[in-house]
Amino acid sequence: MRGFFHMSLNTLPVIPVVRRPRTIVKVGNEIASACVSWSIQSNSYEQADTFQITLAASALPQDRDANWFSSQLDLVVEIFAGFPSDPQKYDESDLASQIYGRVDSVEFDPVAAQLTLSGRDLTALFIDEQVTLQFQNMTASKVAATLATAHGLQALGPETTRNIGKQYAHDNVSLTAQRTEWDLLAALAREEEFVCYVKGKTLYFGPRPPPPPEPYELRWTEDAYRNPTANVSSLQLSRDLTVAKGVTVEAKSWHSKQSKPFVARYSNAPDGGKGKKPTHTVQRDGLDQAGVQRLAKRKHDDVAQHEMKLRARLPADDLLTPTDIIRLTGTGTNFDQDYLIDSITRSMSLGEGYVMEVSAKNINKDTSQ
């Protein structure tokens, strides 16, 4: 049982203060002074972060008006935000870069006199490109570096030692068949027990960062009259009872080099899922027995983590990232536990200020594993 006092990533209790967040939005390396709002969704590994920017068409400069935006084929966006020491005088160096990416679509609403730019971070470069090369005689880290260089990005991460041709034998050919470059990178990362993601102009391909030493706490309290106080403006919690009853995964693989199949099960059901039809199956060829056991465990965790879900809205800060742990305390229910973050959506506007919404999930802390 945890003690009453514990450390958290954020400072609690929250002390009411006047916040003065500031932002700079750049489109095509020029500051977009006509920006009235923006939102950024930061996702977990293997997914692109996304953004949306709203511009007031009537405030656009003459050389970058709605007609200019409607004729562009390639637009780069960078959004900065933070709390500068001098809110009246600041530049990019006083703020944190929240996202750097390319615009996927431009929408113009002449009635509302607004332009909306939507796009993704540079993960999109790999998602939108089909694999055209064969990599069987290269290491996974070399593949990552080669693809990153081809898109003008820097690759960051340790060098791996196994050639993927030897690792997958004949089955590895399927890695380059009708797949995107991001599919390939994600598959290689999983086999190396790595993660891959893009931040700014860098592709990271390496070990999963260690868990944060302290969680980000959402604290719910009630006084003697049951009046609640919390560091959130809204909070929704749910539990999937189907998943709570137990998840049993059966993984299968055909290994062509050994000319034999491999099968493994993983379950958190009370009896280990013996004698029961698996609730989920997964197949990936080219794995040996150890590999298929890892696959079953990985698929089990992916499914079981959807049991407990949390959504919260609160004032935005620059502390919380998708790799952090959310800890809910004080509700007096089984929802008081740690959660893995799915996504964080930060937004800034004149009407609502600087806020963020967090979506998180995890297996119930009392469920056997």
Secondary structure as the mmCIF struct_conf table of DSSP 4:
data_model
#
loop_
_struct_conf.conf_type_id
_struct_conf.id
_struct_conf.beg_label_comp_id
_struct_conf.beg_label_asym_id
_struct_conf.beg_label_seq_id
_struct_conf.end_label_comp_id
_struct_conf.end_label_asym_id
_struct_conf.end_label_seq_id
BEND BEND1 PHE A 4 PHE A 4
BEND BEND2 LEU A 9 ASN A 10
BEND BEND3 LEU A 12 PRO A 13
HELX_LH_PP_P HELX_LH_PP_P1 VAL A 14 PRO A 16
STRN STRN1 ARG A 22 VAL A 27
TURN_TY1_P TURN_TY1_P1 GLY A 28 ASN A 29
STRN STRN2 GLU A 30 ILE A 31
TURN_TY1_P TURN_TY1_P2 SER A 33 ALA A 34
STRN STRN3 CYS A 35 ASN A 43
TURN_TY1_P TURN_TY1_P3 TYR A 45 GLU A 46
BEND BEND4 GLN A 47 GLN A 47
STRN STRN4 THR A 50 ALA A 56
HELX_RH_3T_P HELX_RH_3T_P1 ALA A 57 ALA A 59
BEND BEND5 LEU A 60 LEU A 60
HELX_RH_3T_P HELX_RH_3T_P2 GLN A 62 ARG A 64
BEND BEND6 ASP A 65 ASP A 65
HELX_RH_AL_P HELX_RH_AL_P1 ALA A 66 SER A 70
TURN_TY1_P TURN_TY1_P4 SER A 71 SER A 71
BEND BEND7 LEU A 73 LEU A 73
STRN STRN5 VAL A 76 GLY A 82
BEND BEND8 SER A 85 ASP A 86
TURN_TY1_P TURN_TY1_P5 PRO A 87 GLN A 88
BEND BEND9 LYS A 89 LYS A 89
HELX_RH_3T_P HELX_RH_3T_P3 GLU A 92 ASP A 94
BEND BEND10 LEU A 95 LEU A 95
STRN STRN6 ALA A 96 ASP A 109
TURN_TY1_P TURN_TY1_P6 PRO A 110 ALA A 113
STRN STRN7 GLN A 114 ASP A 121
TURN_TY1_P TURN_TY1_P7 LEU A 122 THR A 123
HELX_RH_AL_P HELX_RH_AL_P2 ALA A 124 ILE A 127
TURN_TY1_P TURN_TY1_P8 ASP A 128 ASP A 128
BEND BEND11 GLU A 129 GLU A 129
STRN STRN8 GLN A 130 GLN A 130
BEND BEND12 LEU A 133 LEU A 133
TURN_TY1_P TURN_TY1_P9 GLN A 136 ASN A 137
BEND BEND13 MET A 138 MET A 138
STRN STRN9 THR A 139 THR A 139
HELX_RH_AL_P HELX_RH_AL_P3 ALA A 140 ALA A 150
TURN_TY1_P TURN_TY1_P10 HIS A 151 GLY A 152
STRN STRN10 GLN A 154 LEU A 156
BEND BEND14 GLY A 157 GLY A 157
HELX_LH_PP_P HELX_LH_PP_P2 PRO A 158 THR A 160
BEND BEND15 ARG A 162 ARG A 162
STRN STRN11 ASN A 163 ASN A 163
HELX_RH_AL_P HELX_RH_AL_P4 ILE A 164 TYR A 168
HELX_RH_3T_P HELX_RH_3T_P4 ALA A 169 THR A 176
BEND BEND16 ALA A 177 GLN A 178
STRN STRN12 THR A 180 THR A 180
HELX_RH_AL_P HELX_RH_AL_P5 GLU A 181 GLU A 191
TURN_TY1_P TURN_TY1_P11 GLU A 192 GLU A 193
STRN STRN13 PHE A 194 LYS A 199
TURN_TY1_P TURN_TY1_P12 GLY A 200 LYS A 201
STRN STRN14 THR A 202 PRO A 207
HELX_LH_PP_P HELX_LH_PP_P3 ARG A 208 PRO A 212
BEND BEND17 PRO A 213 GLU A 214
STRN STRN15 TYR A 216 GLU A 222
TURN_TY1_P TURN_TY1_P13 ALA A 224 TYR A 225
STRN STRN16 PRO A 228 ALA A 230
BEND BEND18 ASN A 231 ASN A 231
BEND BEND19 SER A 233 SER A 233
STRN STRN17 SER A 234 ARG A 239
HELX_RH_AL_P HELX_RH_AL_P6 LEU A 241 ALA A 244
TURN_TY1_P TURN_TY1_P14 LYS A 245 LYS A 245
STRN STRN18 THR A 248 HIS A 255
TURN_TY1_P TURN_TY1_P15 SER A 256 SER A 259
STRN STRN19 LYS A 260 SER A 267
BEND BEND20 ALA A 269 ALA A 269
TURN_TY1_P TURN_TY1_P16 PRO A 270 GLY A 275
BEND BEND21 LYS A 276 LYS A 276
BEND BEND22 THR A 279 THR A 279
STRN STRN20 HIS A 280 GLN A 283
TURN_TY1_P TURN_TY1_P17 ASP A 285 GLY A 286
HELX_RH_AL_P HELX_RH_AL_P7 GLN A 289 ALA A 304
TURN_TY1_P TURN_TY1_P18 GLN A 305 HIS A 306
BEND BEND23 GLU A 307 GLU A 307
STRN STRN21 MET A 308 PRO A 315
BEND BEND24 ASP A 318 LEU A 319
TURN_TY1_P TURN_TY1_P19 PRO A 322 THR A 323
BEND BEND25 ASP A 324 ASP A 324
STRN STRN22 ILE A 325 THR A 329
BEND BEND26 GLY A 330 THR A 333
TURN_TY1_P TURN_TY1_P20 ASN A 334 PHE A 335
BEND BEND27 GLN A 337 GLN A 337
STRN STRN23 ASP A 338 SER A 349
TURN_TY1_P TURN_TY1_P21 LEU A 350 GLU A 352
STRN STRN24 GLY A 353 ASN A 362
TURN_TY1_P TURN_TY1_P22 LYS A 365 ASP A 366
BEND BEND28 THR A 367 THR A 367
#
